[in-house]
Amino acid sequence: MARKNPTKPQPKKQLTSEEIASFVRGGAGQDTEKPKMARLTVDLPRETHRRFKIACTIADTRMNYEIRRFIERRCAELEASR
């Protein structure tokens, strides 16, 4: 198996006119409207983090997705209780 030579320049992929137009409109892959995101940091005990990570792995889901689902569900509960 041939190894890649890291010092040898790799050929660059030629962009299509659609990719160029997409970049001009707002960046490659930015044609769809996505909500702006904000970062949230949560401190958890290591054991809780480990349990959550294992549970998400077993369920074949991402921790981030599960946290967002929980927050959306909890926000709806809190808003309904007003």
PyMOL commands that set and color helices and strands:
alter all, ss='L'
color gray80, all
select helices_A, chain A and resi 17-26+46-58+63-80
alter helices_A, ss='H'
color red, helices_A
deselect
rebuild
show_as cartoon
